[in-house]
Amino acid sequence: MLLSTSERNPDVDGATDEAVLAAAETLGEELAAAKDESSEFAFTTMVMQCNEAIGDETGIDYGSVCGADDDGCC
């Protein structure tokens, strides 16, 4: 799990902090590229879908953490 006591010890799902951070960085880069190539509506829709998928996997509601009205977040 992210921010576990050891970056080299996998959590219950087998993911290390290092792997989670690498995946998050890749997602961020892909979202940045998509933002440059997409309409505002298409990009917002994609971010909402990503938030929902992340929430389904983690149980965290990223929509409430990073709302569409928060210009400083996304």
C-alpha positions as CSV (number, residue, x, y, z in Angstrom):
1,M,0.0,0.0,0.0
2,L,1.2,3.5,-0.7
3,L,3.3,4.9,2.1
4,S,3.8,1.6,3.7
5,T,6.7,1.1,6.1
6,S,8.9,-0.4,3.4
7,E,9.0,0.5,-0.2
8,R,10.4,-2.9,-1.1
9,N,7.8,-5.0,0.7
10,P,4.7,-5.6,-1.3
11,D,1.3,-5.0,0.3
12,V,-1.5,-7.6,0.4
13,D,-2.1,-7.0,-3.4
14,G,1.6,-7.5,-4.2
15,A,2.2,-3.8,-5.1
16,T,5.1,-1.9,-3.7
17,D,5.1,1.8,-3.0
18,E,7.6,2.2,-5.9
19,A,5.3,0.4,-8.3
20,V,2.3,2.4,-7.2
21,L,4.2,5.7,-7.5
22,A,5.4,4.7,-11.0
23,A,1.9,3.8,-12.1
24,A,0.6,7.2,-10.7
25,E,3.3,9.1,-12.5
26,T,2.5,7.3,-15.8
27,L,-1.2,8.1,-15.4
28,G,-0.4,11.7,-14.7
29,E,1.7,12.0,-17.8
30,E,-1.0,10.3,-19.9
31,L,-3.6,12.6,-18.5
32,A,-1.5,15.7,-19.2
33,A,-1.0,14.6,-22.9
34,A,-4.8,13.8,-23.2
35,K,-5.6,17.3,-21.8
36,D,-3.5,18.9,-24.5
37,E,-5.2,16.8,-27.2
38,S,-8.8,16.7,-26.0
39,S,-11.7,19.2,-25.7
40,E,-12.4,20.4,-22.2
41,F,-15.6,18.3,-22.1
42,A,-13.8,15.1,-23.3
43,F,-11.0,15.6,-20.8
44,T,-13.3,16.3,-17.9
45,T,-15.3,13.2,-18.8
46,M,-12.1,11.1,-18.9
47,V,-10.9,12.4,-15.5
48,M,-14.3,11.6,-14.0
49,Q,-14.1,8.1,-15.4
50,C,-10.6,7.7,-14.0
51,N,-11.7,9.0,-10.6
52,E,-14.6,6.5,-10.6
53,A,-12.3,3.6,-11.5
54,I,-9.7,4.6,-8.9
55,G,-12.5,4.9,-6.3
56,D,-13.8,1.5,-7.2
57,E,-10.3,0.0,-6.6
58,T,-9.3,1.9,-3.5
59,G,-12.5,2.9,-1.9
60,I,-11.5,6.6,-2.0
61,D,-13.9,9.1,-3.6
62,Y,-11.4,11.2,-5.6
63,G,-14.3,13.2,-7.0
64,S,-14.9,14.7,-3.5
65,V,-11.1,15.2,-2.9
66,C,-10.5,16.8,-6.3
67,G,-13.7,18.4,-7.4
68,A,-14.3,19.8,-10.9
69,D,-14.7,23.3,-9.4
70,D,-11.2,23.2,-7.9
71,D,-8.8,24.8,-10.4
72,G,-5.8,24.1,-8.3
73,C,-6.2,20.4,-8.1
74,C,-6.3,18.9,-11.5
